[in-house]
Amino acid sequence: MAKTNPTGISEFRTLRDFLRYAVTRFNEAALAYGHGTSNALDEAAFLLLEALHLPIDQLDPFLDARLTEKECGRLAELIDARIVTRKPAAYLLGRAYIRGVPFHVDERVIVPRSFIGELLFTDLFAGDGTAIATAGSVGKILDLCTGSACLAILAAQVFPEAEVHAVEISGAAIEVARRNVAESGHAHRITLFEGDLFAPVGNARYDLILANPPYVSDAAMQALPAEYRHEPPLALAGGHDGLDIVRRILAQSRKHLADAGALVCEIGAGRAILEAEFPKLPFTWLDTEASAGEVFCLRAADFALNPPPPAPPRGGRNARGIRRGSSLRARRSGARRAPT
């Protein structure tokens, strides 16, 4: 890690000192965010608290705690490394969180930040009549493009009786996923498969399919901030308009859904393109506090009545336009990918 000894830093004694210093330097450096935080203050708080092995959601109790000389040196190095390398804080620390659940991460996987992770803990997956799926109705789950296995692990937590299959095409990412699954407490119910989308699972059918595929367009890939360029391109690049893999998932999902099953898929900014290209599919859009029109749901019956055509070959151009689909805004039942 880069060494630093800026003028005046030897006078720092508390977490408050380093927090103020980090925010100032991050703002001066015009860093990019989006890997679990959205601004300099939140990034600095996460970096410092995680480095000190403190609860990442409890800053105030520790602000005026005095730090040891070793801790001061560690924090100074991390602040400098965040600026010099432009690596997201999660990579520098090897750790990311969704809803307080920790996951090991490194540059073999993207930093976990799917909106689906938030949706799983809302009333959309609770027991009322509007739910997409409930614990009693879900016995088998498939997580496509699992990466670090974060969604597979969260799904196992939400559906405690379900068997979870998780598929990832990258052998390097699978190694990270194995570690997370092994430490999740749900390893007896989660099976990892290395392969391309549905290929490794044969003819298996599922009550719930989750998919957070690569969906960054070619143009957006060229314009990625430095922070996102540390992530594996295979986990980001979605082709010309970002929807190449989404089309393949749509083309193949029906035969892998149980009769009452549902597909929940995150697509980034491609809603208008998708609705224009598949006007007969009744997409339901699942909105969160931070997103609108980026995650859709389709039930098995929707595919049966309106089967999508086979996915086009890579590079095909797509019609553009907007057809309005219905939206559901999630409400919390308890307490991001690159720009597209």
C-alpha positions as CSV (number, residue, x, y, z in Angstrom):
1,M,0.0,0.0,0.0
2,A,1.2,3.5,-0.7
3,K,3.0,5.3,2.1
4,T,2.1,8.9,3.1
5,N,3.2,11.4,5.6
6,P,1.5,14.7,4.7
7,T,2.4,17.8,6.7
8,G,0.3,18.0,9.9
9,I,-1.0,14.5,9.9
10,S,1.2,13.6,12.8
11,E,-1.0,15.9,14.9
12,F,-4.1,13.8,14.3
13,R,-5.3,11.9,17.3
14,T,-9.0,11.0,16.8
15,L,-11.3,9.4,14.2
16,R,-12.9,12.8,13.8
17,D,-9.5,14.2,12.7
18,F,-9.1,11.5,10.0
19,L,-12.7,11.7,8.9
20,R,-12.5,15.4,8.2
21,Y,-9.1,15.0,6.5
22,A,-10.4,12.1,4.3
23,V,-13.5,13.9,3.2
24,T,-11.4,17.0,2.2
25,R,-8.9,15.0,0.3
26,F,-11.6,12.9,-1.5
27,N,-13.4,16.0,-2.5
28,E,-10.2,17.6,-3.8
29,A,-9.4,14.5,-5.8
30,A,-12.9,14.4,-7.3
31,L,-13.2,10.6,-6.7
32,A,-16.0,8.6,-8.2
33,Y,-18.4,6.6,-6.0
34,G,-21.1,4.0,-6.4
35,H,-19.6,0.9,-4.8
36,G,-21.7,1.0,-1.7
37,T,-21.5,4.7,-1.0
38,S,-22.5,7.8,-3.0
39,N,-20.4,10.6,-1.6
40,A,-17.1,11.5,0.0
41,L,-18.4,11.4,3.6
42,D,-19.9,8.0,3.4
43,E,-16.9,6.6,1.6
44,A,-14.6,8.0,4.2
45,A,-16.7,6.7,7.1
46,F,-16.8,3.2,5.6
47,L,-13.1,3.2,4.9
48,L,-12.1,4.3,8.4
49,L,-14.6,2.2,10.4
50,E,-14.0,-1.0,8.5
51,A,-10.2,-0.5,8.8
52,L,-10.6,-0.1,12.6
53,H,-12.9,-3.2,12.8
54,L,-15.7,-1.0,14.1
55,P,-19.4,-1.3,13.2
56,I,-19.8,0.5,9.8
57,D,-23.1,2.0,10.7
58,Q,-22.1,3.5,14.1
59,L,-19.8,6.5,13.5
60,D,-20.8,8.9,16.3
61,P,-19.8,6.8,19.3
62,F,-16.2,6.6,18.1
63,L,-15.6,10.0,16.6
64,D,-13.6,11.3,19.5
65,A,-11.9,8.1,20.4
66,R,-8.1,8.5,20.5
67,L,-6.2,6.3,18.0
68,T,-2.9,4.4,18.5
69,E,0.1,5.4,16.4
70,K,-0.3,2.2,14.4
71,E,-3.9,2.9,13.7
72,C,-3.1,6.4,12.6
73,G,-0.5,5.1,10.2
74,R,-3.0,2.5,8.8
75,L,-5.7,5.1,8.2
76,A,-3.3,7.6,6.5
77,E,-2.1,4.9,4.1
78,L,-5.7,3.9,3.2
79,I,-6.8,7.4,2.5
80,D,-3.8,8.0,0.3
81,A,-4.3,4.6,-1.5
82,R,-7.9,5.5,-2.2
83,I,-6.8,8.6,-4.0
84,V,-3.7,7.4,-5.7
85,T,-5.0,4.0,-7.0
86,R,-8.6,5.0,-7.4
87,K,-9.6,1.6,-6.1
88,P,-13.0,1.5,-4.4
89,A,-12.7,1.3,-0.6
90,A,-14.3,-2.2,-0.7
91,Y,-11.3,-3.5,-2.7
92,L,-8.8,-1.8,-0.4
93,L,-10.4,-3.5,2.6
94,G,-11.5,-6.7,1.0
95,R,-15.0,-6.3,2.3
96,A,-18.4,-5.1,1.2
97,Y,-21.9,-5.2,2.8
98,I,-25.5,-5.5,1.8
99,R,-28.0,-4.9,4.5
100,G,-25.3,-5.4,7.1
101,V,-24.2,-8.8,5.7
102,P,-20.5,-8.9,5.0
103,F,-19.0,-10.3,1.8
104,H,-15.4,-10.9,0.8
105,V,-14.5,-9.0,-2.3
106,D,-11.4,-8.5,-4.5
107,E,-10.8,-7.6,-8.1
108,R,-12.0,-11.0,-9.3
109,V,-15.6,-9.9,-8.7
110,I,-17.6,-6.6,-8.9
111,V,-18.3,-4.9,-5.6
112,P,-21.8,-6.1,-4.5
113,R,-24.5,-3.4,-4.9
114,S,-27.5,-4.9,-6.6
115,F,-30.9,-3.3,-6.0
116,I,-32.3,-6.8,-5.9
117,G,-30.4,-7.2,-2.6
118,E,-32.6,-4.4,-1.2
119,L,-35.8,-5.7,-2.8
120,L,-35.5,-9.1,-1.2
121,F,-36.0,-7.6,2.2
122,T,-39.2,-5.6,1.3
123,D,-42.8,-6.4,1.4
124,L,-42.5,-7.6,-2.2
125,F,-41.2,-10.9,-0.8
126,A,-43.4,-10.9,2.3
127,G,-46.6,-12.8,3.0
128,D,-49.3,-10.6,1.7
129,G,-51.3,-11.0,-1.5
130,T,-49.1,-8.6,-3.6
131,A,-45.9,-10.4,-2.9
132,I,-43.8,-11.7,-5.8
133,A,-42.8,-14.8,-3.8
134,T,-43.2,-15.9,-0.1
135,A,-41.2,-18.2,2.0
136,G,-43.9,-20.9,1.8
137,S,-44.0,-20.8,-2.0
138,V,-40.3,-20.9,-2.8
139,G,-38.6,-24.2,-2.6
140,K,-35.9,-23.7,-5.3
141,I,-34.0,-20.5,-6.4
142,L,-31.6,-19.8,-9.2
143,D,-29.2,-16.9,-9.0
144,L,-27.7,-16.1,-12.4
145,C,-24.4,-14.2,-12.8
146,T,-23.8,-14.7,-9.1
147,G,-20.4,-13.1,-8.8
148,S,-19.5,-13.0,-5.1
149,A,-22.6,-15.0,-4.4
150,C,-24.1,-12.1,-2.5
151,L,-27.7,-12.5,-3.9
152,A,-27.6,-16.3,-3.5
153,I,-26.7,-15.9,0.2
154,L,-29.3,-13.1,0.8
155,A,-31.9,-15.3,-0.9
156,A,-31.0,-18.2,1.3
157,Q,-31.5,-15.9,4.3
158,V,-34.9,-14.6,3.1
159,F,-36.2,-18.1,2.1
160,P,-34.8,-20.4,4.9
161,E,-36.3,-23.6,3.5
162,A,-35.2,-23.1,-0.2
163,E,-32.5,-24.8,-2.1
164,V,-30.4,-22.2,-4.0
165,H,-28.4,-22.7,-7.2
166,A,-25.9,-20.0,-8.2
167,V,-24.3,-19.8,-11.6
168,E,-21.2,-17.8,-12.6
169,I,-19.2,-18.0,-15.9
170,S,-15.9,-16.7,-14.3
171,G,-13.8,-19.3,-12.6
172,A,-12.0,-16.6,-10.8
173,A,-15.2,-15.2,-9.4
174,I,-16.4,-18.6,-8.4
175,E,-13.4,-18.9,-6.0
176,V,-14.6,-15.7,-4.2
177,A,-18.1,-17.0,-4.2
178,R,-17.0,-20.3,-2.6
179,R,-15.4,-18.4,0.3
180,N,-18.5,-16.3,0.9
181,V,-20.8,-19.3,0.7
182,A,-18.6,-21.3,3.1
183,E,-18.8,-18.6,5.7
184,S,-22.5,-17.7,5.2
185,G,-24.1,-20.3,7.4
186,H,-26.1,-21.5,4.4
187,A,-23.6,-23.6,2.6
188,H,-25.7,-26.7,3.0
189,R,-28.4,-25.1,0.8
190,I,-26.3,-23.2,-1.8
191,T,-24.7,-25.0,-4.7
192,L,-22.4,-23.1,-7.0
193,F,-22.1,-23.9,-10.7
194,E,-19.5,-22.6,-13.1
195,G,-20.9,-22.0,-16.6
196,D,-22.9,-19.8,-18.9
197,L,-26.4,-18.8,-17.6
198,F,-28.7,-21.8,-17.6
199,A,-26.3,-24.3,-19.3
200,P,-25.0,-25.9,-16.0
201,V,-28.4,-26.6,-14.5
202,G,-29.8,-28.7,-17.4
203,N,-33.6,-28.8,-17.3
204,A,-34.1,-27.7,-13.7
205,R,-37.0,-25.5,-12.9
206,Y,-37.2,-22.9,-10.2
207,D,-39.8,-21.0,-8.2
208,L,-37.7,-17.8,-8.3
209,I,-34.9,-16.8,-10.7
210,L,-32.7,-13.8,-9.7
211,A,-30.5,-12.2,-12.3
212,N,-28.1,-9.3,-12.0
213,P,-26.3,-9.7,-15.4
214,P,-23.7,-7.4,-17.0
215,Y,-25.7,-4.5,-18.4
216,V,-23.2,-1.6,-19.2
217,S,-23.4,-0.5,-22.8
218,D,-20.4,-0.3,-25.1
219,A,-20.4,3.5,-24.9
220,A,-20.7,3.6,-21.1
221,M,-17.8,1.0,-20.9
222,Q,-15.6,3.5,-22.7
223,A,-16.5,6.3,-20.4
224,L,-16.2,4.4,-17.1
225,P,-14.5,6.3,-14.2
226,A,-11.2,4.9,-13.0
227,E,-12.8,3.3,-10.0
228,Y,-15.0,1.0,-12.2
229,R,-12.1,0.0,-14.3
230,H,-10.7,-2.0,-11.4
231,E,-13.7,-4.3,-11.7
232,P,-13.7,-7.3,-14.1
233,P,-15.1,-6.2,-17.5
234,L,-16.8,-9.5,-18.0
235,A,-19.0,-8.6,-15.1
236,L,-20.0,-5.2,-16.5
237,A,-20.1,-5.3,-20.3
238,G,-23.5,-6.0,-21.8
239,G,-22.9,-5.3,-25.5
240,H,-24.0,-2.4,-27.8
241,D,-26.9,-1.3,-25.7
242,G,-26.2,-3.2,-22.5
243,L,-28.9,-5.8,-23.0
244,D,-27.3,-8.7,-24.8
245,I,-27.3,-11.0,-21.8
246,V,-30.7,-9.8,-20.7
247,R,-32.2,-10.9,-24.0
248,R,-30.7,-14.3,-23.6
249,I,-32.1,-14.6,-20.1
250,L,-35.6,-13.6,-21.4
251,A,-35.3,-16.1,-24.2
252,Q,-34.5,-19.0,-21.9
253,S,-36.3,-18.3,-18.6
254,R,-39.7,-19.8,-19.4
255,K,-38.5,-23.3,-19.6
256,H,-36.7,-23.0,-16.3
257,L,-39.5,-21.4,-14.3
258,A,-42.0,-23.5,-12.3
259,D,-45.6,-22.9,-13.2
260,A,-46.0,-20.3,-10.5
261,G,-42.4,-19.1,-10.7
262,A,-41.1,-15.5,-11.2
263,L,-38.0,-13.9,-12.8
264,V,-36.5,-10.8,-11.1
265,C,-33.8,-9.2,-13.3
266,E,-31.8,-6.0,-12.9
267,I,-31.1,-4.1,-16.2
268,G,-29.8,-0.7,-15.4
269,A,-31.0,2.0,-17.8
270,G,-32.4,-0.2,-20.5
271,R,-36.2,0.0,-19.7
272,A,-37.2,2.0,-22.8
273,I,-35.3,-0.3,-25.2
274,L,-36.6,-3.5,-23.5
275,E,-40.3,-2.4,-23.5
276,A,-40.1,-1.4,-27.2
277,E,-38.4,-4.6,-28.2
278,F,-40.8,-6.9,-26.2
279,P,-44.1,-5.0,-26.3
280,K,-46.1,-8.1,-25.4
281,L,-44.3,-8.9,-22.2
282,P,-46.1,-7.3,-19.2
283,F,-43.0,-6.1,-17.3
284,T,-43.6,-5.1,-13.7
285,W,-41.0,-2.7,-12.6
286,L,-39.8,-2.9,-9.0
287,D,-38.7,0.4,-7.7
288,T,-36.6,1.2,-4.6
289,E,-35.7,4.3,-2.7
290,A,-32.7,4.8,-5.0
291,S,-33.9,3.4,-8.3
292,A,-36.9,3.5,-10.7
293,G,-37.3,1.2,-13.7
294,E,-34.1,-0.7,-13.3
295,V,-35.4,-4.1,-12.0
296,F,-38.3,-6.0,-13.6
297,C,-40.4,-9.0,-12.7
298,L,-42.1,-11.4,-15.0
299,R,-44.1,-14.4,-13.9
300,A,-44.1,-17.8,-15.7
301,A,-47.6,-17.1,-16.9
302,D,-46.4,-13.9,-18.6
303,F,-44.0,-15.9,-20.7
304,A,-46.6,-18.6,-21.5
305,L,-49.0,-16.0,-23.0
306,N,-46.3,-13.8,-24.6
307,P,-43.2,-15.8,-25.4
308,P,-40.2,-13.7,-26.4
309,P,-38.4,-14.5,-29.6
310,P,-35.0,-16.1,-29.5
311,A,-32.2,-13.8,-28.4
312,P,-30.6,-12.0,-31.4
313,P,-26.9,-12.5,-32.2
314,R,-24.5,-10.2,-30.6
315,G,-24.2,-6.8,-32.2
316,G,-27.8,-6.6,-33.4
317,R,-29.5,-3.3,-33.3
318,N,-32.7,-2.7,-31.4
319,A,-35.9,-0.7,-31.9
320,R,-36.3,2.2,-29.6
321,G,-39.4,3.6,-28.0
322,I,-41.3,3.6,-24.7
323,R,-44.3,1.5,-23.7
324,R,-45.5,2.1,-20.2
325,G,-45.4,-0.9,-17.8
326,S,-46.7,-1.1,-14.3
327,S,-44.4,-0.3,-11.4
328,L,-44.4,-1.4,-7.8
329,R,-42.5,0.6,-5.2
330,A,-41.0,-1.6,-2.5
331,R,-41.6,-0.9,1.2
332,R,-39.0,-2.0,3.7
333,S,-40.2,-4.9,5.8
334,G,-37.2,-4.4,8.2
335,A,-34.8,-1.9,9.0
336,R,-24.3,-0.2,-7.9
337,R,-23.2,-1.2,-10.8
338,A,-21.4,1.1,-13.2
339,P,-23.2,4.0,-14.9
340,T,-25.2,2.9,-17.9
